[in-house]
Amino acid sequence: MVKRFMKIEARIERENKKFKIDVKAGTTAKGLALELGLNPVEVIPAVNEMIVAEDYKIKEKDKVEFLSVVSGG
């Protein structure tokens, strides 16, 4: 049986929000950012404390964190 949804833990650093969420199987880090209302250009995805590419496919029980991009001079 193929799972349609997976339970993961997510955190948005700049808002200091942490929560559990169900996501569709095959969801990418970029897709999750968009689902959460984040601009993928303004955040860096990290999964299980490792920075990942936008096209990383989230797995069951992953801990996903969106880190803020800081720029300036």
Summary of the structure (lengths in Angstrom):
residues: 73
radius of gyration: 12.1
end to end distance: 52.2
largest distance: 52.2
contacts: 182
relative contact order: 0.30
helix: 14%
strand: 42%
